Amino acid sequence: EMLTWKQWSKRVNAYLARLESLISPDTIIIGGGLSKDYEKFIRRLRSTADLLPATLFNGAGIVGAAIAAARPARRAM
């Protein structure tokens, strides 16, 4: 959508506030392609949780999905 950092951070802050109201996390890991630009946007984000960049950056979701897919399926009780 070609958002400015200000526009983007407003949306992300709304999401973070909602996430915090639902599950009260201690830490939120920021993944995806933007995680490599962590230093550019972290000062714009507001959270009571610690915000950390994913160490695998954009590959974090792919690696997480591969790990989940490799695990045996759990049966619902």
Phi, psi and omega in degrees: 000002179058046180284149171283165177301323181296314179295316181298314183293329177298316179294315182294320178297323176295318178295315180299318179298319179294315179301315180296323180290334182274317188232357177047057181288151174277327183222140174237127180261123180271116181246193179083183184300330181285344183297335177288342178258024185313314182295335181285330186243345187301324181293343180270347184266144181239126180201147172278341177276156172290133178253124182231146176281148175293133182291337178265007179051235184293336181281352184302315180294321179295314180295317179298318178295320180295319178296315180296321181292331182282342180282149176297146179295140177268140178271138177287142180259000000 
